Amino acid sequence: MSAESLESESAPLTPAQAWTKLREGNARFVAGSTNHPNQDSARRSALVNTQHPFAVIFGCSDSRLAAEIIFDVGLGDVFVVRTAGHVPDDAVLGSLEYSVALLDVPLIVVLGHDSCGAVTATMDAFETGQMPPGFIRDLVERITPSVITAQRAGVTDVNTTVEEHVRQSTHRLVESSKLISDAVDAGETAVIGVTYRLEEGKAEIVTGFGAL
């Protein structure tokens, strides 16, 4: 294991330092100069009985949004939770609270992306009045408030609607979890909403709670 990895294991990062690591990794990914850190057998062995992720990423399930790849991190670096359209439910909230309460993760990233299929489906349902079948309807119902907010602001394109949905999801997350809200108020954790551009590969903050 590298000296940098050992240092990160023994010295917990601040929310700002955690975002800096993710931002630097994403910059390497955009530039095509990824390091692929912490992906060897030594790192795998070191994590058998412990883990100390420095961030949790709650992102969309889209196959083009692989968190460890776009942020150029490796085993044990990030705690990842994914649902289509990054829709929070009780299981998601429990997973995020686990990462804060038991793993002491200093940063939660809500990660959305342009051309999101779940947001597009919700916009179509809102426009036509026709709901999709099965449990897809549950996703659409949970995303609909974001679409309504965007439309009332005059937003009609999917990518800007995604940005609004990231904002709404981030706010809803902090409002729904007292544990996370208290961690933010104490300066122990920050929660940020980030959008990812599929073509450029760039991740950018659109909203947040807590100091970075």
URURJO-V257758 format. One record per run of one state. SS is the DSSP state (2 for helix, 1 for strand, 0 for the rest). FROM is the first residue (numbers start at 0). TO is the last residue. If there is no record, write none. Layout:
ss=[SS:SS]
from=[FROM:FROM]
to=[TO:TO]
This chain:
ss=[0:2:0:2:0:2:0:1:0:2:0:1:2:0:2:0:1:0:2:0:2:0:2:0:2:0:1:0:1:0]
from=[0:2:10:14:31:40:46:54:60:66:70:77:83:86:89:101:106:113:116:128:135:152:157:176:177:185:189:196:202:209]
to=[1:9:13:30:39:45:53:59:65:69:76:82:85:88:100:105:112:115:127:134:151:156:175:176:184:188:195:201:208:211]
